[in-house]
Amino acid sequence: MSNEITLSEVQEFLAEFWFHYDQGHFAELATRIADDMTYVSRSDSGNCAFEHLLAAELDGGAETLAWLTQHRNENPYPLRHHATNVFRTGTDGDVTQVRFYLYVNQITNSVPFDVSSGVVDAGICRGTDGLVLTSLSVVLDAEDSVPFAQHSAAATAAATP
């Protein structure tokens, strides 16, 4: 894949973004969000018990930053977001499309424990002062795990008219 934004640049950018989010460095986040960014967040089912805490469909960098700031301030510290298995899925003009797993943990009774995981699709481009997000679509896992064959059969049945 020919792309001016390298995978190592993408990985470093995502690590910085989530670090600054976790630490509440909102001014740093602002420099990593495009003015016309779109942000979507939901669970895989779309109706989990805490959907109201994570569901968002936002247009614009200012609106996205405001929601991320409020969302971060309502959640515990320390909270750690980990972007893993990052890979590029294509390009659209100047935007590099990437996909990765998101894993989140926090500390309870002095022990790290799992909070959430999910799949993220993101668009990243070069801004005037570095890389910026043009889009972020976060789908968090909320459904119980089942054997893959059962999942595949249900997905096929749901897609059949």
Backbone hydrogen bonds, N-H to C=O, Kabsch-Sander energy under -0.5 kcal/mol:
donor,donor_aa,acceptor,acceptor_aa,energy
3,N,1,M,-0.6
6,T,4,E,-0.7
10,V,6,T,-2.2
11,Q,7,L,-2.8
12,E,8,S,-2.2
13,F,9,E,-2.5
14,L,10,V,-2.7
15,A,11,Q,-2.2
16,E,12,E,-2.4
17,F,13,F,-2.7
18,W,14,L,-2.5
19,F,15,A,-2.1
20,H,16,E,-2.7
21,Y,17,F,-2.2
22,D,18,W,-2.7
23,Q,19,F,-2.3
24,G,20,H,-0.6
24,G,21,Y,-1.1
25,H,20,H,-2.6
26,F,24,G,-1.7
29,L,25,H,-1.9
30,A,26,F,-2.2
31,T,27,A,-1.0
32,R,29,L,-2.0
33,I,30,A,-1.1
34,A,133,L,-2.6
37,M,34,A,-1.8
38,T,134,T,-1.7
39,Y,58,L,-2.2
40,V,136,L,-2.7
41,S,56,A,-2.5
42,R,138,V,-2.0
44,D,140,L,-2.4
51,E,48,C,-1.9
53,L,50,F,-1.7
54,L,50,F,-0.8
54,L,51,E,-1.0
55,A,51,E,-2.7
56,A,41,S,-2.2
58,L,39,Y,-3.3
60,G,37,M,-3.4
61,G,35,D,-3.0
64,T,60,G,-2.2
65,L,61,G,-2.9
66,A,62,A,-2.3
67,W,63,E,-2.2
68,L,64,T,-2.8
69,T,65,L,-2.5
70,Q,66,A,-2.3
71,H,67,W,-3.2
72,R,68,L,-2.6
73,N,69,T,-2.4
74,E,70,Q,-1.3
75,N,72,R,-1.4
80,R,105,N,-2.9
82,H,103,Y,-2.9
84,T,82,H,-0.7
84,T,101,Y,-2.4
87,F,99,R,-2.1
89,T,97,Q,-2.9
90,G,97,Q,-1.2
92,D,95,V,-2.6
95,V,92,D,-1.8
96,T,124,I,-3.3
97,Q,90,G,-3.1
97,Q,95,V,-0.5
98,V,122,A,-2.8
99,R,87,F,-2.5
100,F,120,V,-2.1
101,Y,84,T,-2.5
102,L,118,G,-2.4
103,Y,82,H,-2.3
104,V,116,S,-2.9
105,N,80,R,-2.0
106,Q,113,F,-2.0
107,I,78,P,-0.8
108,T,111,V,-2.6
111,V,108,T,-1.6
113,F,106,Q,-2.8
115,V,104,V,-3.0
116,S,104,V,-1.5
118,G,102,L,-1.7
119,V,139,V,-2.3
120,V,100,F,-3.0
121,D,137,S,-2.2
122,A,98,V,-2.5
123,G,135,S,-2.0
124,I,96,T,-2.4
125,C,132,V,-2.3
127,G,125,C,-0.5
127,G,130,G,-3.4
130,G,127,G,-0.7
132,V,125,C,-2.7
133,L,32,R,-2.6
134,T,123,G,-3.0
135,S,123,G,-1.3
136,L,38,T,-1.8
137,S,121,D,-2.9
138,V,40,V,-3.1
138,V,136,L,-0.5
139,V,119,V,-2.4
139,V,137,S,-0.5
140,L,42,R,-2.6
140,L,138,V,-0.6
141,D,117,S,-3.7
150,Q,147,P,-0.6
151,H,147,P,-2.0
152,S,148,F,-3.1
153,A,149,A,-2.2
154,A,150,Q,-2.1
155,A,151,H,-2.5
156,T,152,S,-2.5
157,A,153,A,-2.3
158,A,154,A,-2.2
159,A,155,A,-1.5
160,T,156,T,-1.0
